Amino acid sequence: MWEHLKQEQKEKYKTLITNFASLSEAFSQKAENEDSDDLESYVAPIVNSKFQETVFQKAFHAVGEDIANTSYDASLVVDEQHKYLVGIKSFGLDSGDQKIAQFKKDSQSWNELLSEIRFHAEISPDKETADKENRARYERLAREIATLRNQRIESSKALIRGFHSDSSHVEAVYHVLMPTSKGHKPQIHVGETTYLPVDLDHLKILGSTTKNNPTNFRFTDGQHDYKYTAADSQLHMTFRNKEIVVDTWDVNYVEDPFYLFEHLHLLTSEKSDSEILETVSWVITDKHGNVEENSGFNAFNGGSKLAKKDRLPRILKIQDKFKDSLAPEELAFVTFSLEEILLKKWSTKEEKAQMKSIREDLIRFVHQTGNEKLIKEIEQLVYRPVSEVYIPLPDSKHFHEERPDFFGKDIGKFEPGTSKLALPKEERTFKLRFLSSGDVITAYINQEAGKAIQSTDKQEILGNWILRGVFQLKDREILTGKKLSQLEINGIRLSKFKNGEIGIDFIWIDVDNPPVDAIGWVAKSSSST
């Protein structure tokens, strides 16, 4: 990546980072010897990680990936041939393994396996024997860790690829800044190394870190070396610091940093207006951690959309079409199941669950027949399209009443005394930009109380990208709170831009400390504590 970035942008990045680091002596105690030629007097340059992330975004026009402990800190599009997902890190040039992921929520399911590892280590006479005894357990745990890690990586790649997943190559890299340690000439080394999913086909267990701490173990895939630490559920990686250096910057310390701080208030600057007028964010799950099973991102799982008047004729048509290829009792089962699914009214959550159970039994049966035509017709009849989705707005009636012009002039306005949107569909459209990839689609607000953000076209492309790419789901797999937790993508942020576009990001929200722009139950929960 570094070689493809524009030189003037790299210079700006360097200037901002080294200028900050030039103040390091103000935050460190210098040695008594003030001879500037004596290396012993040098303090270590300071690189602030949050400042580094912000500066990287500013210098290279990158997009911050606000997704907690997931894979990346920024996405960067240099051109159509060079799209990058970037893990941004800073650590000392002489430091060891670095944390790259955390699995706190998932690690609870590994407690039994970790107990077995501890037990077999305790009864083994030495580390070699313990490692040999636990090798299969280490491999099982490493594979589970790697699978979760890889899903997060693929989800993040799908976000920056956008809808053109087959044609857009996305490369993932770690970008690191490594300051020299105290007593060395002040420098910051720029490092870059590959950011790859774990190669499960070449996984090799290297054993525990020590016999007395057997739940900390190392493994490799031939590309990178990893270490898992059970106490904090963290995955670490060896960066081979001095081998990955691509640039080196000298840091010249300000002679009197305190003078600068003393006179900062005298500096004036013109603050440019933000391009973003307003943002809102919310959590995808409800307050119990569940995702709606029949609508929104699981809209494909709802009941058939076939008009009521057309349902019985379709059942009779199937009955007639397959009467010669199914035994009488098989045809009776198919007919009865279709009548139950399509002709009865399923209103409550419990009733809908019963309908799905009947539907699953029917689908299981038709697949057992091996009759491809029957399978296709039945699935089209009882299911919605496999990629049908919409982006649900929380508490939509209140949202639009508070912000009737958020998506455009009067788009959120209702007919008086109703939950019906006042404007016709063609006047409720707006440009929706997916900020990670830069893709733009025409979307509109739809359904009762304006609860749905839908694509005016590309519905299947949008659904495929969100469900299969961002959420890493199989066909007709339900999106759950557990899946969101594994990916650490549990929220959405909308940004209203001056040019009228609405930007969208899939993000992580700490429900115990939600952002100031949070809406929905997470905001109400926060304000009540």
C-alpha positions as CSV (number, residue, x, y, z in Angstrom):
1,M,0.0,0.0,0.0
2,W,2.7,2.5,1.0
3,E,4.2,2.6,-2.4
4,H,0.9,3.4,-4.0
5,L,0.0,6.3,-1.8
6,K,0.5,9.8,-3.2
7,Q,3.8,11.4,-2.1
8,E,2.3,14.7,-1.0
9,Q,-0.2,12.8,1.2
10,K,2.7,10.8,2.7
11,E,4.5,14.1,3.4
12,K,1.5,15.6,5.1
13,Y,1.1,12.4,7.2
14,K,4.8,12.5,8.2
15,T,4.6,16.2,9.1
16,L,1.6,15.8,11.4
17,I,3.0,12.7,13.1
18,T,6.6,14.0,13.6
19,N,5.4,17.4,14.7
20,F,3.3,15.8,17.4
21,A,6.3,13.5,18.4
22,S,8.6,16.6,18.5
23,L,6.8,17.6,21.7
24,S,7.7,14.2,23.4
25,E,10.2,15.8,25.8
26,A,7.3,17.7,27.4
27,F,5.8,14.4,28.5
28,S,8.9,12.6,29.6
29,Q,11.6,13.1,32.1
30,K,14.9,13.8,30.5
31,A,18.2,12.4,31.7
32,E,20.3,14.7,33.8
33,N,22.9,14.9,31.1
34,E,21.6,17.7,28.8
35,D,24.3,17.2,26.1
36,S,22.2,16.8,22.9
37,D,24.9,14.7,21.3
38,D,24.7,12.1,24.1
39,L,22.2,9.4,23.0
40,E,21.6,8.5,26.6
41,S,19.7,11.8,27.0
42,Y,17.1,11.0,24.3
43,V,13.6,10.2,25.3
44,A,11.4,7.9,23.2
45,P,9.2,9.7,20.6
46,I,5.5,9.5,21.4
47,V,3.0,8.3,18.9
48,N,-0.6,8.6,20.2
49,S,-2.7,5.9,18.6
50,K,-6.0,7.9,18.4
51,F,-4.1,10.9,16.9
52,Q,-2.5,8.5,14.5
53,E,-5.8,7.1,13.3
54,T,-7.3,10.6,12.8
55,V,-4.2,11.9,11.0
56,F,-4.2,8.8,8.7
57,Q,-7.8,9.5,7.7
58,K,-7.1,13.2,7.2
59,A,-3.9,12.8,5.2
60,F,-5.0,10.0,2.9
61,H,-8.8,10.8,2.8
62,A,-9.5,7.4,4.4
63,V,-12.7,6.3,6.0
64,G,-12.7,5.4,9.7
65,E,-14.1,2.0,10.3
66,D,-15.8,2.4,13.6
67,I,-16.2,-1.3,14.5
68,A,-14.6,-1.8,18.0
69,N,-12.4,-4.9,18.1
70,T,-13.1,-6.0,14.6
71,S,-10.6,-6.2,11.8
72,Y,-9.8,-2.7,10.5
73,D,-9.4,0.9,11.5
74,A,-9.7,2.5,8.1
75,S,-10.6,1.9,4.5
76,L,-8.8,3.6,1.7
77,V,-9.5,3.8,-2.0
78,V,-6.5,5.0,-4.0
79,D,-8.1,4.1,-7.3
80,E,-10.2,1.3,-8.7
81,Q,-7.2,-1.0,-8.8
82,H,-6.0,-0.2,-5.3
83,K,-8.6,-0.5,-2.5
84,Y,-7.2,-1.2,1.0
85,L,-8.5,-2.1,4.4
86,V,-6.0,-0.9,7.0
87,G,-5.2,-2.1,10.5
88,I,-3.5,0.9,12.1
89,K,-1.1,0.2,15.0
90,S,1.7,1.9,16.9
91,F,4.3,0.1,19.2
92,G,7.9,0.3,20.0
93,L,10.4,-0.9,17.5
94,D,11.8,-3.4,20.0
95,S,8.4,-4.6,21.3
96,G,7.0,-8.1,21.0
97,D,3.7,-9.7,19.9
98,Q,0.7,-7.3,19.4
99,K,-3.0,-7.8,20.1
100,I,-5.0,-8.0,16.8
101,A,-8.4,-9.3,18.0
102,Q,-10.5,-10.1,21.0
103,F,-13.1,-12.8,21.5
104,K,-14.7,-12.0,24.9
105,K,-18.2,-13.0,24.1
106,D,-17.3,-16.1,22.1
107,S,-14.8,-17.3,24.7
108,Q,-17.5,-18.3,27.1
109,S,-18.3,-21.3,24.9
110,W,-14.7,-22.4,25.2
111,N,-14.6,-22.8,29.0
112,E,-15.0,-26.6,29.0
113,L,-12.2,-27.0,26.4
114,L,-9.9,-24.7,28.3
115,S,-10.6,-26.7,31.5
116,E,-9.6,-29.9,29.7
117,I,-6.4,-28.3,28.5
118,R,-5.5,-27.1,32.1
119,F,-6.3,-30.6,33.5
120,H,-4.1,-32.5,31.0
121,A,-1.2,-30.0,31.5
122,E,-1.4,-30.5,35.2
123,I,-1.1,-34.2,35.1
124,S,1.7,-34.2,32.5
125,P,5.3,-34.4,33.7
126,D,6.7,-31.7,31.4
127,K,5.7,-29.1,28.7
128,E,6.5,-31.4,25.8
129,T,4.2,-34.1,27.1
130,A,1.5,-31.6,27.9
131,D,1.6,-30.0,24.5
132,K,1.4,-33.4,22.8
133,E,-1.6,-34.4,24.9
134,N,-3.4,-31.1,24.2
135,R,-2.5,-30.8,20.5
136,A,-5.9,-31.9,19.3
137,R,-7.6,-29.5,21.7
138,Y,-5.3,-26.6,20.7
139,E,-6.1,-27.3,17.1
140,R,-9.9,-27.3,17.7
141,L,-9.7,-24.0,19.6
142,A,-7.3,-22.5,17.0
143,R,-9.7,-23.4,14.2
144,E,-12.7,-21.8,16.1
145,I,-10.7,-18.6,16.7
146,A,-9.5,-18.5,13.2
147,T,-12.9,-19.1,11.7
148,L,-14.3,-16.1,13.7
149,R,-11.4,-14.0,12.8
150,N,-11.8,-14.9,9.1
151,Q,-15.5,-14.1,9.1
152,R,-14.8,-10.6,10.5
153,I,-12.2,-10.0,7.8
154,E,-14.4,-11.1,5.0
155,S,-17.3,-9.0,6.3
156,S,-15.1,-5.9,6.4
157,K,-13.8,-6.7,2.9
158,A,-17.4,-6.9,1.6
159,L,-18.1,-3.5,3.1
160,I,-15.3,-1.8,1.0
161,R,-15.8,-3.9,-2.1
162,G,-19.4,-2.8,-2.3
163,F,-21.8,-4.3,-4.8
164,H,-19.1,-5.3,-7.3
165,S,-17.7,-8.0,-5.1
166,D,-16.4,-10.1,-8.1
167,S,-14.6,-7.2,-9.8
168,S,-13.1,-5.2,-7.0
169,H,-9.9,-6.4,-5.5
170,V,-9.4,-5.4,-1.9
171,E,-6.1,-5.8,-0.2
172,A,-5.7,-5.8,3.6
173,V,-2.6,-4.5,5.3
174,Y,-1.3,-3.6,8.7
175,H,0.2,-0.1,8.8
176,V,2.3,0.5,11.9
177,L,4.4,3.3,13.3
178,M,7.3,2.1,15.5
179,P,9.2,4.7,17.5
180,T,12.7,4.0,18.7
181,S,13.2,3.4,22.4
182,K,14.7,5.7,25.0
183,G,18.4,6.2,24.6
184,H,18.3,5.8,20.8
185,K,18.3,8.5,18.1
186,P,14.7,9.7,17.9
187,Q,13.1,8.1,14.9
188,I,9.7,6.7,13.8
189,H,9.8,3.7,11.5
190,V,6.9,3.1,9.2
191,G,6.1,-0.6,8.9
192,E,3.7,-2.5,6.6
193,T,2.8,-6.2,6.6
194,T,0.1,-8.4,5.1
195,Y,-3.2,-8.6,6.9
196,L,-4.4,-12.0,5.9
197,P,-7.1,-14.4,7.1
198,V,-5.8,-17.5,8.9
199,D,-5.0,-20.3,6.4
200,L,-6.9,-23.1,7.9
201,D,-5.4,-25.7,5.5
202,H,-1.9,-25.0,6.8
203,L,-2.7,-24.5,10.5
204,K,0.1,-25.8,12.8
205,I,0.1,-25.9,16.6
206,L,3.3,-24.7,18.2
207,G,2.3,-25.4,21.7
208,S,1.7,-23.6,25.0
209,T,3.7,-20.6,26.0
210,T,4.6,-22.3,29.3
211,K,3.5,-25.5,31.1
212,N,2.2,-23.5,34.0
213,N,0.0,-21.4,31.7
214,P,-1.2,-23.9,29.2
215,T,-4.3,-22.0,28.0
216,N,-1.9,-19.5,26.4
217,F,-0.7,-21.2,23.2
218,R,0.9,-20.4,19.9
219,F,0.0,-21.5,16.3
220,T,1.0,-20.6,12.8
221,D,-0.4,-20.9,9.3
222,G,3.0,-20.4,7.6
223,Q,2.2,-16.8,6.8
224,H,2.0,-15.3,10.3
225,D,2.6,-16.5,13.8
226,Y,-0.2,-16.1,16.4
227,K,-0.6,-16.4,20.2
228,Y,-3.9,-16.8,22.0
229,T,-4.2,-15.7,25.7
230,A,-7.2,-17.2,27.4
231,A,-7.4,-14.8,30.4
232,D,-8.3,-11.8,28.3
233,S,-9.5,-13.8,25.2
234,Q,-7.0,-12.0,22.9
235,L,-5.3,-13.0,19.7
236,H,-1.8,-11.7,19.2
237,M,0.5,-11.7,16.2
238,T,4.2,-11.5,15.7
239,F,5.0,-8.5,13.5
240,R,8.7,-9.1,12.9
241,N,9.2,-5.3,13.5
242,K,12.5,-4.7,11.9
243,E,11.8,-6.7,8.8
244,I,8.7,-4.8,7.8
245,V,10.1,-1.2,7.7
246,V,9.2,0.7,4.5
247,D,10.2,4.2,5.6
248,T,12.1,6.0,8.5
249,W,11.5,9.5,9.8
250,D,13.8,11.5,12.0
251,V,12.2,13.3,14.9
252,N,13.6,16.7,15.9
253,Y,12.5,17.7,19.4
254,V,11.2,21.2,20.0
255,E,13.7,23.1,22.0
256,D,11.2,24.5,24.5
257,P,7.8,22.6,24.1
258,F,6.4,24.4,27.1
259,Y,6.7,27.7,25.4
260,L,4.5,26.4,22.6
261,F,1.9,25.1,25.1
262,E,2.0,28.5,26.9
263,H,1.2,30.4,23.7
264,L,-1.2,28.1,22.0
265,H,-4.2,30.2,23.0
266,L,-2.8,33.0,20.9
267,L,-3.1,31.0,17.7
268,T,-6.2,31.5,15.6
269,S,-7.6,29.2,12.9
270,E,-10.5,29.3,10.5
271,K,-12.6,26.2,11.1
272,S,-14.2,25.0,7.9
273,D,-17.8,24.0,8.0
274,S,-18.3,20.2,8.1
275,E,-19.8,18.5,5.1
276,I,-22.0,16.5,7.5
277,L,-25.1,18.3,8.8
278,E,-26.4,15.6,11.1
279,T,-25.8,11.9,12.1
280,V,-27.9,9.3,13.8
281,S,-26.9,5.8,14.9
282,W,-28.8,2.9,16.3
283,V,-28.4,-0.8,17.4
284,I,-29.7,-3.4,15.0
285,T,-30.9,-5.7,17.8
286,D,-33.7,-5.0,20.3
287,K,-32.9,-4.4,24.0
288,H,-32.8,-8.2,24.6
289,G,-30.2,-8.7,21.9
290,N,-32.5,-10.2,19.3
291,V,-33.0,-9.4,15.6
292,E,-36.5,-9.3,14.2
293,E,-36.9,-12.7,12.5
294,N,-39.4,-11.8,9.8
295,S,-38.6,-8.3,8.5
296,G,-35.7,-5.9,8.0
297,F,-32.5,-7.9,7.4
298,N,-34.6,-11.1,7.7
299,A,-37.4,-9.9,5.4
300,F,-36.7,-13.0,3.2
301,N,-37.9,-15.1,6.1
302,G,-41.4,-13.7,6.2
303,G,-44.6,-15.3,4.8
304,S,-45.4,-15.5,1.1
305,K,-46.1,-12.2,-0.6
306,L,-48.4,-13.9,-3.1
307,A,-51.8,-12.1,-3.3
308,K,-54.5,-13.9,-1.3
309,K,-56.8,-14.3,-4.3
310,D,-54.0,-16.2,-6.2
311,R,-53.1,-18.7,-3.5
312,L,-55.8,-21.4,-3.9
313,P,-55.5,-21.4,-7.7
314,R,-51.7,-21.9,-7.4
315,I,-52.2,-24.8,-4.9
316,L,-54.6,-26.5,-7.3
317,K,-52.2,-25.9,-10.2
318,I,-49.4,-27.7,-8.3
319,Q,-51.8,-30.5,-7.3
320,D,-52.6,-31.1,-10.9
321,K,-49.1,-30.6,-12.2
322,F,-47.5,-33.2,-9.9
323,K,-50.3,-35.7,-9.5
324,D,-48.5,-38.3,-11.7
325,S,-45.0,-37.8,-10.1
326,L,-46.0,-38.1,-6.4
327,A,-47.8,-40.9,-4.6
328,P,-51.3,-40.0,-3.4
329,E,-50.2,-39.7,0.2
330,E,-47.3,-37.5,-0.8
331,L,-49.4,-35.3,-2.9
332,A,-51.9,-35.1,0.0
333,F,-49.1,-34.0,2.4
334,V,-47.9,-31.3,0.0
335,T,-51.5,-30.0,-0.6
336,F,-52.3,-30.0,3.1
337,S,-49.1,-28.2,4.0
338,L,-49.6,-25.5,1.3
339,E,-53.1,-24.9,2.5
340,E,-51.9,-24.5,6.0
341,I,-49.1,-22.1,5.1
342,L,-50.9,-20.0,2.5
343,L,-54.6,-20.1,3.4
344,K,-54.6,-19.7,7.2
345,K,-54.0,-16.4,8.9
346,W,-50.8,-16.3,10.9
347,S,-50.7,-13.1,13.0
348,T,-49.0,-13.6,16.3
349,K,-45.3,-14.4,16.8
350,E,-46.2,-17.8,18.1
351,E,-48.5,-18.5,15.1
352,K,-45.7,-17.4,12.7
353,A,-43.3,-19.8,14.4
354,Q,-45.8,-22.6,13.8
355,M,-46.1,-21.6,10.1
356,K,-42.4,-21.8,9.7
357,S,-42.3,-25.2,11.3
358,I,-44.8,-26.5,8.8
359,R,-42.9,-24.8,6.0
360,E,-39.6,-26.4,7.1
361,D,-41.2,-29.9,7.1
362,L,-42.6,-29.3,3.6
363,I,-39.3,-28.0,2.3
364,R,-37.5,-31.0,3.8
365,F,-39.9,-33.4,2.2
366,V,-39.7,-31.9,-1.3
367,H,-35.9,-31.9,-1.2
368,Q,-36.1,-35.6,-0.3
369,T,-38.1,-36.3,-3.5
370,G,-35.2,-35.0,-5.6
371,N,-37.8,-33.5,-8.0
372,E,-36.1,-30.2,-9.1
373,K,-39.2,-28.7,-10.7
374,L,-41.3,-29.4,-7.5
375,I,-38.5,-28.0,-5.3
376,K,-38.4,-24.8,-7.3
377,E,-42.1,-24.2,-7.5
378,I,-42.7,-24.9,-3.8
379,E,-39.8,-22.6,-2.7
380,Q,-41.1,-19.8,-4.9
381,L,-44.6,-20.2,-3.5
382,V,-43.8,-20.4,0.3
383,Y,-40.7,-18.2,0.5
384,R,-39.9,-14.6,-0.3
385,P,-36.9,-13.9,-2.5
386,V,-33.7,-15.2,-0.8
387,S,-32.1,-11.8,-0.9
388,E,-35.1,-9.6,0.1
389,V,-34.0,-7.1,2.7
390,Y,-34.7,-3.6,3.8
391,I,-32.9,-1.4,6.3
392,P,-35.2,-0.8,9.3
393,L,-35.5,2.6,11.0
394,P,-36.1,2.3,14.8
395,D,-39.2,4.0,16.2
396,S,-39.7,5.3,12.6
397,K,-42.9,7.3,13.3
398,H,-41.1,9.3,16.0
399,F,-37.9,9.6,13.9
400,H,-39.8,11.2,10.9
401,E,-41.8,13.5,13.1
402,E,-38.6,14.7,14.7
403,R,-36.7,14.9,11.4
404,P,-39.2,15.2,8.5
405,D,-36.5,16.5,6.2
406,F,-33.7,14.2,7.1
407,F,-33.8,12.2,3.9
408,G,-35.1,15.2,1.8
409,K,-37.7,17.9,1.9
410,D,-40.9,16.4,3.4
411,I,-39.9,12.8,2.8
412,G,-40.7,11.9,6.4
413,K,-44.0,13.9,6.5
414,F,-47.2,11.9,7.2
415,E,-50.8,12.5,6.2
416,P,-52.5,14.2,9.1
417,G,-53.6,11.8,11.8
418,T,-52.1,8.7,10.1
419,S,-48.9,6.7,9.7
420,K,-49.1,7.0,6.0
421,L,-46.3,8.9,4.2
422,A,-47.7,12.0,2.5
423,L,-45.5,12.0,-0.6
424,P,-45.7,9.5,-3.4
425,K,-42.9,6.9,-3.8
426,E,-41.2,8.8,-6.6
427,E,-40.9,11.9,-4.4
428,R,-39.5,9.9,-1.4
429,T,-36.2,9.0,-3.1
430,F,-32.6,10.0,-2.2
431,K,-29.0,9.1,-2.9
432,L,-27.7,6.5,-0.4
433,R,-23.9,6.3,-0.3
434,F,-22.2,3.3,1.4
435,L,-19.2,5.1,2.9
436,S,-16.8,2.2,3.1
437,S,-17.0,1.3,-0.6
438,G,-18.2,4.6,-2.1
439,D,-21.1,2.9,-3.9
440,V,-24.2,5.0,-4.4
441,I,-27.7,3.7,-5.0
442,T,-31.1,5.4,-5.2
443,A,-33.2,4.5,-2.2
444,Y,-36.5,5.5,-0.8
445,I,-38.5,5.5,2.4
446,N,-41.3,2.9,2.4
447,Q,-43.8,0.9,4.4
448,E,-46.1,1.9,7.3
449,A,-44.7,4.7,9.4
450,G,-41.8,5.0,7.0
451,K,-40.0,2.2,8.7
452,A,-38.0,0.9,5.7
453,I,-35.1,2.2,3.7
454,Q,-35.3,0.2,0.4
455,S,-33.4,0.3,-2.9
456,T,-35.5,1.4,-5.8
457,D,-33.6,-1.1,-7.9
458,K,-30.7,-3.5,-7.4
459,Q,-32.8,-5.1,-4.7
460,E,-31.2,-8.5,-5.2
461,I,-27.7,-7.0,-5.5
462,L,-28.2,-5.0,-2.3
463,G,-29.6,-8.0,-0.4
464,N,-26.8,-10.3,-1.6
465,W,-24.1,-7.8,-0.6
466,I,-25.6,-7.2,2.9
467,L,-26.6,-10.7,3.8
468,R,-23.8,-12.8,2.2
469,G,-21.0,-10.2,2.3
470,V,-21.4,-7.9,5.3
471,F,-23.2,-10.4,7.6
472,Q,-21.5,-13.5,6.2
473,L,-24.8,-15.5,6.1
474,K,-25.6,-18.6,4.0
475,D,-28.8,-18.6,1.9
476,R,-31.8,-18.2,4.1
477,E,-29.7,-18.2,7.2
478,I,-31.3,-15.9,9.8
479,L,-29.4,-12.9,11.1
480,T,-29.1,-13.2,14.9
481,G,-27.7,-11.2,17.7
482,K,-25.1,-13.9,18.2
483,K,-23.9,-13.5,14.6
484,L,-23.7,-9.7,15.0
485,S,-21.7,-10.2,18.1
486,Q,-19.2,-12.5,16.4
487,L,-18.7,-10.0,13.6
488,E,-18.8,-7.1,16.0
489,I,-21.1,-5.1,13.7
490,N,-24.2,-4.4,15.7
491,G,-25.2,-0.9,14.6
492,I,-25.8,1.5,11.7
493,R,-24.9,5.2,11.4
494,L,-26.6,7.5,8.9
495,S,-24.9,10.8,7.9
496,K,-26.8,13.6,6.2
497,F,-24.5,15.5,3.9
498,K,-24.8,19.1,2.6
499,N,-25.2,17.8,-1.0
500,G,-28.3,15.9,0.0
501,E,-26.8,12.5,0.0
502,I,-27.3,10.1,3.0
503,G,-24.2,8.2,4.0
504,I,-24.5,4.8,5.7
505,D,-22.0,2.9,7.8
506,F,-22.2,-0.5,9.5
507,I,-20.6,0.0,12.9
508,W,-20.2,-1.3,16.5
509,I,-22.0,0.4,19.3
510,D,-21.2,-0.1,23.0
511,V,-24.7,-0.3,24.4
512,D,-23.4,0.7,27.9
513,N,-21.8,3.8,26.4
514,P,-23.7,4.7,23.2
515,P,-22.5,7.6,21.0
516,V,-24.2,11.0,21.4
517,D,-26.1,10.6,18.1
518,A,-27.7,7.3,19.2
519,I,-31.5,6.9,18.7
520,G,-33.9,4.1,19.6
521,W,-33.8,2.0,22.7
522,V,-30.1,2.3,23.3
523,A,-30.4,6.0,23.6
524,K,-33.4,5.8,25.9
525,S,-31.6,3.1,28.0
526,S,-28.6,5.4,28.3
527,S,-30.6,8.4,29.4
528,S,-32.4,6.5,32.0
529,T,-29.2,5.3,33.8
